[in-house]
Structures are given as structure tokens and as C-alpha cells.
Amino acid sequence: MQTKIRDILVTYALPYANGSLHLGHMVGLIQTDIWVRFLKMQGHRCFYICGCDSHGTPIMIQAEKTQTTPEILIQTIRTEHQHDLHDFLIHMENYHTTHSPENKTLVDAIFLSHQKKGNINRRTIKQAYDPEKNMFLPDRYIKGECPRCGAKDQYGDNCEVCGATYTTTELKNPYSTLSGAKPIEKESEHYFFKLQNYTEFLKKWTHAGHLQAEVSNKLDEWFKSGLEEWDISRDAPYFGFTIPGETQKYFYVWLDAPVGYLASFKNYCEKNPKVDFDFFWNKNSKAELYHFIGKDIIYFHSLFWPAILEGADFRTPTAIFTHGFLTIDGQKMSKSRGTFIKARTYLEQLSPEYLRYYIASKLSDKIEDIDINLDDFMLRVNADLVGKFVNIASRSASFLQKYFDNTLSKHLPEPELFKEFALAGKDIANKLEQREFSQAVRQIMTLADRANQYIDEKKPWSAIKDPSQQKNVHEICTMAINLFRLLMIYLKPLLPATAEKVEMFLNIAPLTWIDKDKPLLNHKINTFQPLAMRIDKKQIDALKSTTHETT
């Protein structure tokens, strides 16, 4: 029975537009894509929205370094991101940019709404200022000696040696990373969002099932210390949107970046009038809204963002799903260690589906860091995808082609085994829905083992030598192909390109989840073509070598 059709909007945290996508980005982007593809296979109306986070001081400085304009820089990066996403088989309804007219209109309206409600404050503060570059300096552009342990060349907000946090005024012998000059203190008037006005709302919201338990518990620490006003403005020079009524004051990037979710969807709706923006974003929306994010931006999404939406009379997220960081061979992504792998660098050596599968095999609904061990990656892909999954089809299809005119039999010899595989689809679906991808993968591969065991037990290569056994061999191979088809249904969100090849091989329409309930019988298939190639150690060595060369 078909489940009720759900209306679902899904976003992934907007990648910053001053650099290429790397494998760290791909963890969350792939996780989100698998989830969305699964929901679509269930027949739900689902939209995957993202875009470039395109404002801020780093983009302005990067454009200056490369002797271009911020506008040209962010468009170049956005185009590059789109190519990488496409080649990693990540399908989005829209990949927009926060530097857009839709975002400007929405940010202004949200700001003015909060200002009218008394949630915006203005006051003068002291900040670090670079007297040579004539600009205020974000913490990341000030370095000096840690006031706690004395370590040199530490950032203006935290020490990477001893882990201490502090203010830039506490830093010893500070200097601007832009000019080398010693920063001076300078006063400036800024706009602040009164986050404390939403304390009671946020206390309830953060414990109402919208967040993972560990996130809710972590946020309680903020409530204990008390929520404070949040600086939402920046001084010129700055690349971003000017605040209404100002000429030299800009919205801080972290105000307009999450609004980019609305803006990207607004842009999509304008191009697709049948999709109603208000239906998904109005206060009483019956649609579902999910944000996938990395654990480094929990605070912004789980406190600041729901308060901004609530105060501006937009709906808040149904849930926010947070994932951990990525390590390569047990180490943090690092250019100096050769473990910083760009998305494009990977794609030049290996299939995107191999990484999609391997990441899925490691992901759960917890906020756990995951590691890509490149040797384990090679062994896992070769054993699971080639040795187990594809092997079921390749070893059966040859008999169907040679002896049975590529036609499946009219009956299954063991309908109970088919039923066992089909019934497993319900549990696998539940695991995919709950983002327990690693558990789903384990269950699918256990079924693949069972299918290979079935073929080994029946030995069609021996039975075919006896003319009286031909009918049995026909049904055995048909059985194997049907088990393979079920496994392909379950793996399709992970392996969409392979699924297309299998659909062509089986001569069928695109597979949906409901197809698991009925076997494919008395049906003409096409000649089997190779579906996956083993990873060669040389490809792994080449990836490592290329990574070192490009860092």
C-alpha cells in the first residue's frame, strides 16, 4: 500500500564561495543526496536546495589577491561547485547564491520585521582595526602569542596549541595577517540582534524533537550562561548587503547566509510556478523542512536561526541533522600532510559511486567523525560492490544469454527466498529514513551474501551440463537476477548511475521502492554489460600522489 505523499524541503549548509569543494564537503552533500533520493523513490514530493555562501571579508580579500572582483570570483566558484556536484551524482533542484536579489529582498524584510518588534539594538563597541589596510579586522585576521601558553602565531579568538579561548585584546604582540601592522582599537556603532528575547521559545524548541539529543544537551550550556545580543553588522570595506538606511554598514554574513535557504527556494519557485514558496515557508506550513549541517555550525542553526525565523513569522525547521567531520587515513584534512583531497582531485582517479557507497557505509544518525582509510576504501569497494553485489548479476546473466535468449523464466523456484528479501526492504527503508545508513548497508550486504550463497548451492555451471536440468538452471538464474534487482532497489539512492545501467540491463522503467513487492518474470532483458570495475592499488597511489603535488 502506498504511503501518504509528503511535501519535503531539504537543504544542505551552503559551501563558502572562496574555494573548491573537498571531500569534507562531500560527506554531508552525499548524505543529504542519498536521503533525498530515497524519499523520492518512496514517491514523496521532495526538493533539495543549496547554494554558495557568497559574502564576507575572506571573499573580498581573495578577490583582491587574485586581481578580480568578488562578483566574478563567486560566480566562477559557483560554476565549479555545480560541475563537481553534478559529477558526484548529487542532484539538487537549485544551487543558488546568497549574492542574489531574492536574498537581498528577504534579508531586508526579515531585518525590518525584527527591528519593528524591538529585537534590534544599536550601540558603540571597540574593535581591532588595521591602520594600514584601513579596515576592521575579524578575529581570523589577527594573530599573535597565546595569552595562556605563549604559543606564537595563534588566531585572535583561540589557541590551537593549548585550546584556550580569549578575546583579541588579550592576544600578546598581535599583528594583522593582511598587512603585518599592529592592530589599534577603534570605536564603531553596530547593530545587534537580541537573541535573549527568544530564550523561552528556544528552550522549548531545542527540546521538542527538532535536534539530535546530543545537540539539545550541548545547547543547554548556552542557556545556563544566558543568551546574549549578537552582532549582525560589519563595517565597510565589506562584500555583502548594506543594511537598510545605511551606506557603510553591512549585514554580517551569518545573517544573510541561512536566509540563502529561503532565497534559493524562492529562485526555484520563480522558475517553477507550480511550486508554492509560501506553502513550504509560511508559519502554519504542513510541509516538512530539514537542514543537514556539519557540527561546526550548530550554534548558528540551532539557536540563532530558529529565533530569526520565529520573529520574522516564517516556519521553523522540522529537524536539523548534524554530522561529524571527515578524517583521511586517521588524520585531519591537511594540505601539508597530503590528506586534503579536493572533490575534483578524487573524480580524476575514481568513480563517484565508490565514495558515495563508502561514506554511506560509515554514516549513522549520530554526530560522529568518519574516517576514509584509503586502503580499507579499496578493499571495501572491491569486496562489496564488485565481489558481492555485481557478481550476482554477472554470474547469472551469462547463462540467460547463452541458453535462454536473455529471457527470464515464468516462475521462481524459491518464492519464499524472494519474499524474505522483499520483506527486508521495510527494515532497510526505516534505516535509510532514520539516516542509519551504515546499518542499512550492512543489512543489504548480508542479503548479497545470501544471494551468492544461493547460487553457490545450486551450481548452475554444473547443472547446465545435464540437458534435463535446463529448466532448473533457467529458474535458478531468474531467481538470482530477481534477488539482484531487489538489492539494486535498496542501493539505488547510493548508486544512482549503476541503477540506470541496471534498469537498461533489465529493460525496465526506473526502479521505485514499491517495485520490491513483485518479481520480474517472463521478461526479456538485455545483454549484460560490466557494471563496476575493481579499484587498482595504482589508483589509490595516484590519488595520494596527486594530493601531495597539488598542496
C-alpha positions in Angstrom: 0.0 0.0 0.0 1.4 3.4 -1.0 2.1 5.7 1.9 0.7 9.2 2.1 2.6 11.6 -0.1 4.7 14.0 1.9 5.9 17.5 0.9 9.5 17.9 1.9 12.1 20.6 1.5 15.7 19.6 2.3 18.8 21.9 2.5 22.5 21.4 3.0 24.7 24.0 4.6 25.9 26.4 1.9 29.5 25.8 0.9 31.6 29.0 1.1 32.4 30.6 -2.2 36.1 31.3 -1.8 37.4 27.8 -2.7 36.8 24.4 -4.2 34.7 21.6 -2.8 36.7 19.0 -1.0 35.9 15.6 0.5 34.9 17.1 3.8 32.1 18.9 2.0 31.1 15.7 0.2 30.3 13.8 3.4 27.2 16.0 4.1 26.3 16.7 0.5 26.3 12.9 -0.2 24.4 12.1 3.0 21.7 14.6 2.0 21.5 13.4 -1.6 21.1 9.7 -0.5 18.3 10.7 1.9 16.5 12.8 -0.7 16.8 10.1 -3.4 15.4 7.6 -1.0 12.4 9.8 -0.2 11.8 10.4 -3.9 11.9 6.6 -4.5 9.1 6.3 -1.9 7.0 8.6 -4.1 7.3 11.8 -1.9 7.4 15.3 -3.3 10.9 16.3 -2.2 13.2 19.3 -3.1 16.9 19.5 -2.4 18.1 23.1 -2.2 21.5 24.6 -1.7 23.9 27.3 -3.0 27.1 29.3 -2.4 27.6 31.3 0.8 28.9 34.3 -1.1 29.6 37.2 1.3 32.2 38.2 3.8 35.7 39.5 4.3 37.5 36.4 3.1 35.8 36.6 -0.3 36.7 40.3 -0.6 40.3 39.6 0.3 40.5 36.5 -2.0 39.2 38.6 -4.9 41.8 41.3 -4.2 44.6 38.7 -4.2 43.5 37.2 -7.5 43.0 40.6 -9.0 39.3 40.1 -9.8 36.0 41.3 -8.4 34.1 39.5 -5.7 31.2 39.1 -8.1 33.4 37.4 -10.7 35.1 35.2 -8.0 31.8 33.9 -6.6 30.3 33.2 -10.0 33.5 31.3 -11.0 33.4 29.2 -7.8 29.7 28.6 -8.0 30.1 27.2 -11.6 33.0 25.0 -10.4 30.8 23.7 -7.4 28.0 22.9 -9.8 30.3 20.8 -12.0 31.6 18.9 -9.0 28.2 18.3 -7.6 26.9 17.0 -11.0 29.9 14.7 -11.4 29.4 13.3 -7.9 25.8 12.5 -8.9 24.4 15.0 -6.4 21.1 16.1 -7.8 19.7 19.4 -6.5 16.6 21.3 -7.6 18.6 24.5 -7.2 22.1 25.6 -6.4 21.9 29.4 -6.0 24.0 32.1 -4.4 23.4 34.3 -1.3 24.5 37.3 -3.5 21.2 37.4 -5.2 18.2 39.8 -5.5 16.0 37.2 -3.8 18.3 37.1 -0.8 18.6 40.9 -0.6 14.8 41.3 -0.5 14.3 38.5 2.1 17.2 39.7 4.4 15.9 43.3 4.4 12.3 42.2 5.1 13.5 39.9 8.0 15.7 42.6 9.5 12.9 45.3 9.3 10.4 42.8 10.8 12.7 42.3 13.8 13.5 46.0 14.1 9.8 46.8 14.2 9.4 44.2 17.0 12.2 45.7 19.1 14.6 42.9 18.5 17.4 45.1 17.1 19.8 47.2 19.2 22.4 49.7 18.2 25.5 50.5 20.3 29.1 51.5 20.0 31.8 48.9 20.6 35.6 48.8 20.4 37.2 46.6 17.7 40.6 45.8 16.3 41.5 48.0 13.3 44.3 47.7 10.7 45.7 51.2 10.3 47.4 50.2 7.0 44.5 48.5 5.3 42.0 50.9 6.9 39.6 48.2 7.9 38.3 46.5 11.0 39.7 43.0 11.4 37.7 39.8 12.0 39.3 37.5 14.7 40.6 35.2 12.0 42.8 38.0 10.5 44.6 38.7 13.7 47.4 36.6 15.0 49.8 36.8 18.0 51.0 35.0 21.0 48.6 33.0 23.1 47.9 34.8 26.5 47.8 31.4 28.2 50.6 29.3 26.9 52.7 31.8 24.9 52.4 29.9 21.6 53.2 32.1 18.6 51.1 32.7 15.5 47.8 31.9 17.1 44.4 33.3 15.9 42.7 36.2 17.6 40.0 34.0 19.2 41.6 30.7 20.2 44.9 28.9 20.6 45.4 25.7 18.5 48.2 24.6 20.8 46.6 24.7 24.3 42.9 25.1 23.3 42.4 28.3 25.2 39.7 30.8 24.0 40.1 34.5 24.5 39.4 38.0 23.0 41.7 39.7 20.5 42.5 42.3 23.1 44.1 39.6 25.3 46.4 38.4 22.5 50.1 39.3 23.1 52.1 41.0 20.3 49.1 41.0 17.9 49.5 41.6 14.2 47.2 41.8 11.2 47.6 38.9 8.8 46.7 41.2 6.0 49.4 43.8 6.4 51.6 42.8 9.4 50.6 46.0 11.2 49.9 46.1 14.9 46.1 46.5 15.2 44.7 49.5 17.1 41.4 49.8 18.9 38.8 51.9 17.2 35.1 52.6 18.1 32.3 51.8 15.7 28.5 51.6 16.1 27.0 48.2 15.4 23.6 46.5 15.0 22.8 43.7 17.4 20.1 41.0 17.4 18.5 40.5 20.8 18.7 36.7 20.9 17.9 36.8 24.6 14.3 37.9 23.7 13.8 34.3 22.4 15.2 32.4 25.4 11.9 30.8 26.4 11.0 30.0 22.8 14.4 28.4 22.2 14.4 26.4 25.4 11.2 24.7 24.3 12.2 24.4 20.6 15.6 22.8 21.2 13.9 20.1 23.3 10.9 19.4 21.1 12.5 16.7 18.9 13.9 19.0 16.3 17.5 18.2 17.1 19.7 15.2 17.9 19.8 14.6 21.7 23.5 15.4 22.0 22.9 18.8 20.3 20.0 19.6 22.6 22.1 18.8 25.6 25.0 20.8 24.4 22.8 23.9 23.8 21.7 23.8 27.4 25.2 25.2 28.3 24.3 28.3 26.4 21.1 28.8 28.3 22.9 28.4 31.6 25.3 31.2 30.8 22.5 33.2 29.3 21.9 34.1 25.7 23.4 37.5 24.6 22.9 40.0 21.9 24.6 39.0 18.6 26.5 41.4 16.4 24.8 41.3 12.9 26.7 44.2 11.2 30.1 44.8 9.7 31.9 48.0 8.6 33.0 48.9 5.2 35.0 47.7 3.3 33.0 44.5 3.2 31.4 42.4 0.5 27.7 41.9 1.3 24.4 43.6 1.5 24.1 47.1 3.0 21.7 47.4 6.0 18.5 49.4 5.1 19.2 53.1 5.7 23.0 52.7 5.8 25.7 53.1 3.2 28.8 52.0 5.2 27.3 49.2 7.3 26.7 45.7 6.0 24.8 42.6 7.2 27.2 40.1 8.8 27.5 37.1 6.5 25.9 34.8 9.2 22.7 36.8 9.0 22.2 36.5 5.2 23.8 33.0 4.8 21.0 30.9 6.3 18.4 33.2 4.6 20.0 31.8 1.5 17.9 28.7 2.0 14.8 30.7 1.5 16.3 32.7 -1.3 17.4 29.6 -3.2 14.0 28.0 -2.9 12.4 31.3 -3.9 14.5 31.4 -7.0 13.5 27.8 -7.8 9.8 28.6 -7.3 10.0 31.6 -9.6 11.3 29.3 -12.3 8.7 26.7 -11.5 5.4 28.4 -10.8 3.6 25.2 -9.8 5.8 25.0 -6.6 4.5 27.4 -4.0 7.1 29.2 -1.8 4.6 30.2 0.9 3.3 26.6 1.2 6.7 25.5 2.4 7.7 28.5 4.4 4.6 30.1 6.0 4.1 30.0 9.7 1.5 27.2 9.6 3.1 25.1 6.8 2.1 21.5 6.7 5.3 20.7 4.7 8.4 19.3 6.2 11.7 21.2 6.4 15.1 19.6 7.1 18.5 21.1 7.3 21.7 19.0 7.1 24.7 20.6 8.6 28.2 20.0 9.9 28.9 20.1 13.7 30.9 23.3 13.4 27.8 25.4 12.7 25.4 24.0 15.3 25.1 27.3 17.3 24.0 29.4 14.3 21.5 26.9 13.0 20.0 25.7 16.3 19.7 28.9 18.3 20.2 32.0 16.1 18.3 30.7 13.0 15.1 29.4 14.7 14.9 32.7 16.6 15.3 34.7 13.3 12.6 32.7 11.6 10.2 32.8 14.5 10.5 36.5 14.9 10.0 37.2 11.2 6.9 35.0 11.1 8.4 32.2 9.0 8.1 28.5 9.9 11.0 26.8 11.8 12.7 23.6 10.7 11.1 20.2 11.3 14.5 18.9 12.2 18.2 19.8 11.9 20.5 16.8 11.2 24.1 17.3 12.2 27.1 15.2 11.0 30.7 15.0 12.2 34.0 15.9 10.5 36.0 13.8 8.0 39.4 12.5 8.5 41.7 10.8 5.9 43.7 7.9 7.0 43.1 8.8 10.6 44.3 12.4 10.2 42.5 15.8 9.9 42.2 17.1 6.3 45.6 18.8 5.9 47.4 20.2 2.9 50.8 19.7 4.4 50.1 16.0 5.2 48.6 15.4 1.7 45.3 14.5 3.2 43.4 17.5 1.8 41.6 16.0 -1.2 39.5 18.2 -3.4 36.4 16.7 -4.9 37.8 17.2 -8.5 41.1 15.5 -7.5 39.2 12.4 -6.4 37.0 12.4 -9.5 40.1 12.4 -11.7 41.0 9.0 -10.3 37.9 7.2 -9.1 34.2 6.6 -9.6 32.0 9.0 -7.5 29.8 6.0 -6.6 32.6 4.3 -4.8 32.9 7.3 -2.4 29.1 7.5 -2.1 29.0 3.9 -1.0 31.9 4.1 1.3 30.7 7.2 3.1 27.2 5.6 3.4 28.8 2.5 5.0 30.2 4.8 7.7 27.3 7.2 8.4 24.8 7.0 11.2 22.3 9.4 12.8 25.0 10.3 15.4 27.4 13.3 15.3 30.4 11.1 14.8 33.5 11.9 12.8 34.1 9.4 10.0 37.5 8.3 8.6 38.3 7.4 5.0 41.1 4.9 5.2 42.1 4.7 1.6 43.3 1.1 1.8 40.2 0.0 3.5 38.2 2.0 1.0 39.7 0.0 -1.9 39.1 -3.4 -0.1 35.5 -2.5 0.9 34.5 -1.4 -2.6 36.2 -4.3 -4.3 34.7 -6.8 -1.9 31.2 -5.4 -1.6 30.2 -3.8 -4.8 32.2 -5.9 -7.3 32.8 -9.2 -5.4 29.3 -9.4 -3.9 26.7 -7.2 -5.5 27.6 -7.1 -9.2 28.9 -10.7 -9.0 25.3 -11.9 -8.6 24.2 -10.5 -11.9 27.4 -11.2 -13.9 27.5 -14.9 -13.0 23.8 -15.4 -13.8 23.4 -13.3 -16.9 25.8 -15.3 -18.9 23.6 -18.4 -18.7 20.5 -16.4 -19.6 22.2 -15.0 -22.6 23.8 -18.3 -23.8 20.9 -20.7 -23.2 17.7 -18.8 -22.7 17.6 -15.9 -25.2 18.0 -13.4 -22.4 14.6 -14.2 -21.2 13.6 -14.7 -17.5 11.5 -17.8 -16.6 7.8 -17.7 -15.8 8.3 -18.9 -12.2 10.6 -18.5 -9.2 11.9 -21.8 -7.8 12.0 -20.4 -4.2 9.3 -17.7 -3.8 9.9 -17.7 0.0 13.5 -16.5 -0.5 12.3 -13.7 -2.7 9.7 -12.8 -0.1 12.4 -12.8 2.6 14.5 -10.3 0.5 11.4 -8.2 -0.3 10.3 -8.0 3.4 13.8 -6.9 4.4 13.0 -3.7 2.3 10.8 -2.4 5.0 13.5 -2.5 7.6 16.1 -1.1 5.2 13.7 1.7 4.4 13.3 2.5 8.1 17.1 2.7 8.5 17.5 4.9 5.5 14.7 7.2 6.7 16.4 7.5 10.1 19.8 8.1 8.4 21.2 4.9 9.8 23.0 4.4 6.5 25.8 2.1 7.9 23.2 -0.3 9.3 21.3 -0.3 6.1 24.4 -1.1 4.1 25.3 -3.9 6.4 21.9 -5.4 6.0 22.0 -5.1 2.2 25.4 -6.8 2.0 24.2 -9.6 4.3 21.4 -10.2 1.7 24.1 -10.1 -1.1 26.0 -12.8 0.7 22.8 -14.8 0.9 22.1 -14.4 -2.8 25.7 -15.5 -3.7 25.3 -18.5 -1.3 22.1 -19.5 -3.2 23.9 -19.5 -6.5 26.9 -21.5 -5.0 24.5 -24.1 -3.6 22.6 -24.5 -6.9 25.7 -24.6 -9.0 24.2 -23.7 -12.4 27.6 -24.2 -14.1 27.4 -27.9 -13.3 23.6 -28.4 -13.7 23.6 -26.9 -17.2 25.7 -29.8 -18.4 22.7 -32.1 -17.9 20.0 -31.4 -20.5 17.3 -32.5 -18.1 18.3 -29.7 -15.7 18.0 -26.8 -18.2 14.6 -25.7 -16.8 16.0 -25.7 -13.3 19.0 -23.6 -14.4 16.7 -21.1 -16.1 14.7 -20.7 -12.9 17.9 -20.5 -10.7 19.3 -17.7 -12.8 16.0 -15.9 -12.9 15.9 -16.2 -9.1 19.4 -14.8 -8.9 18.5 -11.8 -11.2 15.4 -11.1 -9.1 17.4 -11.1 -5.9 20.0 -8.8 -7.6 17.1 -6.5 -8.7 15.9 -6.2 -5.1 19.4 -5.3 -3.9 19.6 -2.7 -6.7 16.4 -1.1 -5.4 17.9 -0.8 -1.9 21.2 0.5 -3.2 19.7 2.9 -5.8 19.9 6.1 -3.5 23.6 5.3 -3.0 24.4 4.2 -6.6 22.1 6.1 -9.0 24.4 5.7 -12.1 24.7 2.0 -11.5 20.9 1.8 -11.1 20.5 3.4 -14.5 22.7 0.8 -16.1 20.8 -2.0 -14.3 17.5 -0.6 -15.5 18.8 -0.7 -19.0 20.2 -4.2 -18.5 16.9 -5.4 -17.1 14.9 -3.5 -19.7 12.7 -1.8 -17.1 11.4 1.6 -16.1 13.3 3.5 -13.3 13.1 1.5 -10.1 10.9 2.7 -7.2 10.7 1.3 -3.7 7.3 -0.3 -4.3 8.8 -2.5 -7.1 10.3 -4.7 -4.4 7.0 -6.4 -3.9 6.6 -8.1 -7.3 9.2 -10.3 -9.1 10.3 -9.7 -12.7 9.2 -12.8 -14.6 8.7 -14.0 -18.2 10.6 -10.8 -19.3 13.2 -10.1 -22.0 16.3 -8.5 -20.6 19.3 -7.0 -22.4 22.8 -8.4 -22.7 24.8 -7.9 -19.5 27.5 -5.2 -19.6 30.1 -4.7 -16.8 28.7 -2.5 -14.0 31.7 -1.9 -11.8 35.5 -2.2 -12.1 37.8 -3.2 -9.2 39.8 -0.4 -7.8 43.5 -0.9 -8.6 46.1 0.0 -5.9 47.7 2.2 -8.5 44.6 4.4 -8.5 44.9 4.9 -4.7 48.6 5.6 -5.0 47.9 8.1 -7.8 45.3 9.9 -5.7 47.7 10.2 -2.8 50.5 11.4 -5.1 48.2 14.0 -6.8 47.1 15.2 -3.4 50.7 15.9 -2.4 51.5 17.6 -5.7 48.6 20.0 -5.5 49.1 21.1 -1.9 
